[in-house]
Amino acid sequence: MKAYAYRALFEPGERRGNVVVTFPDVPEAITQGRGEADARAMAEEALGLVLLTYLENGKPLPKPRAKGRALVEIAVAPNVAAKLAVLEAFKAAGLSKSELARRIGKDEKEVRRILDPRHPTKLPALTAALRALGKRLVVGVMEAEAA
């Protein structure tokens, strides 16, 4: 099972109360927030945007390798994780957009939107695409780390 989560470093920002977040495995994802809770939310969003940009530019997603007690695991939002999974599965399947459209019973224009990293896609469409690509979306719940 693949999780779209990476370890992040939280450090004090230049302004009092700001927290800067960086990802050793995803150096393009840098953000900050006012306090740790805001920084976590901003980190989730920044990570998702950068990972979608990787795939949009034809780059593979980096492998999560960073370790250390000072690092905190950040996962992308569930809808972003589903979109990333569809994009990776589609590329690996080697199908055409028209073949995916046929498999899910949608118009090719709809499939182009599903495969557009910048287009928000509803979970049922992403789930159908994954199913047609031989994948299954699994949702899990974990305890949140203390903010």
N, C-alpha and C positions, 0 to 999 in steps of 0.2 A: 504494500500500500504506500502510495506517495503522499507526503505532506509538503505543502509549500510553506515551509517555515525555516527561518534562518536566525542565527544568534546575533545579537546586537549589543553594542557597547553604549551605555548611558553615561554621559559626563556632564559636569556643570558647564553652562554656557558663559559667554562673556558678561551678559547682563544677569543681574541677581534674579534667581528664580527660574531662569531658563535652563533647559536640559537639552543637550545635543545628542543625537543618536546616529551612530554609524554602524555599518554592517561589514565586517572583515571580508566576507565572501561575496558581497555585492557592493563594491566600492562606490558605485554611482548613487546608491541610496543613502543620502545624508539629509537629515531633517532636524528640527528642534521643536520644542513645545514649552509652554508655560507650565512648569511642574511636570512631575513624572507621568501622571495620568494622561495629560494632553500630549506629552512626548510619545507615549505608547500608541495613542490613536494616530498621531502624525506618522509614526514609524510604520505602522500597518499600511497606511495609505501610500507612503513613499515606496515601500518595498513592492507593493502590488503594481504600481505604475512602472517602476523600473523593470520588473520581471516581464510585464506585458510588452515593454519596449524591446527587451532582448528578443522575444519571439517575433515581434513585428519586423525587426531588422535581420531576422534569420539566424540569430545567435542562439546557441544552446543555453539553457539555464545553468548557472553555476551549481556545483555540488556543495551542499552544506558541510563544511569541514571544521569551521571554527569551534574551538573548545575553550573552556576556562570558566572559573567561578564568577568572574566579573561580568560575564555575558548573559544576556537574557534572551530566551527564545521568543521570536515574534512571528506569528503566522499571518498570512494575507487574509483578507476578508473572504468568507465562504463563496460569494459570487465570483470573486477574482480567482480563487482556487479552481472553481469549476471551469471558468473560461480558460485558464492556463492548461488544465487537463485536456480540454477539447482541442486546443491548438496543438499541443504536443501529440495527442493521439491521431489527429488528422494528418499531421506531417509524417508520422511513423507509418500510417496506413497506406500512404501513397495513392489515395483515391483522388478522383477529380471532384470538384464542387458539385457538378451535376450528378455524379454517382451518389454522393452523400445526400443530396436533395432527394433523389429517388428513394433512398433507404429510409429517410425519415418522413417522406410524404409531404415535403415542402417545396416551394418554388426556389429556384437557384438564387434569386435575390435575397431570400430569407437566409439561405446558407451563407451567402457573402457577409451578411450582417452578423451572423453567429460567429464567423471566423474573423471578423474585424476586431482587433484588440481594443480599439477605442469605442466600440459600440456596446452600450449596456444591453445585456441579453438576460432574459428571465430564466430562472432555474429550470423550469420544465423543458424549454428548448435545449438548454445545455445538457440536461439529463438524457433527452432523446438522442442528441448527437453522440454522446458518449456511448449509449447503448448500441447505436448503429455502427460505432467504431470498435465494438467488442469490449467496451469498458463499462464499469459500474461505479457510480458516485456513492461514496460512503460518507456519512456525516457522523462525527463523534463529538463528545463533550468532555472537556477536561477541567480540572480545577484551575482557576486563574491564579497567576502568581500575584502575590501581594504588591499593590502599587506603592 
